[in-house]
Amino acid sequence: MIEITPQAVEILCNEIEKILDHKEIDFDMEKLIRMRYGLDGNPPCSFKEIKQAFNLPQKKLKEKVLLADRKVFNLLKDRI
């Protein structure tokens, strides 16, 4: 198993913040990413909390989360 250091997590969070600050993704996806990864000084939200915030059925939520993850990771990959 690969160990991820706190410094690596901080670097990733900072890069994600830059992506969000530059409005490289739409507002709903930005909100989802901030909730999912606990950005803005908040703890990460559970799927249940995200589901309630977006008022989505479970299947749609999973699709939206996967899409958001892919988008952010592709943007991260282009930066690193």
C-alpha positions in Angstrom: 0.0 0.0 0.0 1.2 3.5 -0.9 1.5 5.9 2.0 0.4 9.4 1.2 2.0 12.0 3.4 0.2 15.0 4.8 2.4 17.2 2.6 1.3 15.4 -0.5 -2.4 15.8 0.5 -1.8 19.6 1.1 -0.2 19.9 -2.4 -3.1 18.2 -4.0 -5.6 20.3 -2.1 -3.8 23.4 -3.1 -3.8 22.4 -6.8 -7.5 21.5 -6.6 -8.2 24.9 -5.1 -6.3 26.6 -8.0 -8.5 24.7 -10.5 -11.6 25.8 -8.6 -10.4 29.4 -8.3 -9.8 29.6 -12.0 -13.3 28.5 -12.7 -12.2 25.6 -14.9 -15.3 23.7 -13.9 -19.0 24.7 -13.5 -20.4 25.9 -10.2 -22.3 22.7 -9.3 -19.2 20.6 -9.9 -17.1 23.0 -7.9 -19.6 22.8 -5.0 -19.5 19.0 -5.1 -15.7 18.9 -5.2 -15.4 21.3 -2.3 -17.9 19.2 -0.2 -16.4 15.8 -1.2 -12.8 16.7 -0.5 -13.4 19.0 2.5 -11.9 22.1 1.0 -12.4 25.6 2.4 -11.5 24.4 5.9 -14.5 22.1 6.2 -14.3 18.4 6.8 -15.1 16.1 3.8 -18.8 15.4 3.5 -20.3 12.0 3.3 -22.2 10.8 0.2 -25.4 11.2 2.2 -24.6 14.9 2.9 -23.8 15.5 -0.7 -26.9 13.7 -1.8 -29.1 15.9 0.4 -27.3 19.1 -0.7 -27.9 18.2 -4.4 -31.3 16.5 -3.9 -30.2 13.6 -6.3 -31.1 9.9 -6.3 -28.1 7.7 -5.3 -27.4 6.5 -8.9 -27.3 10.1 -10.3 -25.1 11.2 -7.4 -22.6 8.5 -8.1 -22.5 9.5 -11.7 -22.0 13.1 -10.8 -19.3 12.3 -8.3 -17.4 10.1 -10.8 -17.7 12.8 -13.5 -16.4 15.5 -11.1 -13.5 13.2 -10.0 -12.5 12.5 -13.6 -12.7 16.2 -14.5 -10.6 17.3 -11.5 -8.0 14.5 -11.9 -7.6 15.2 -15.6 -7.1 18.9 -14.9 -4.6 17.9 -12.1 -2.8 15.6 -14.5 -2.4 18.4 -16.9 -0.9 20.7 -14.2 1.6 18.2 -12.7 
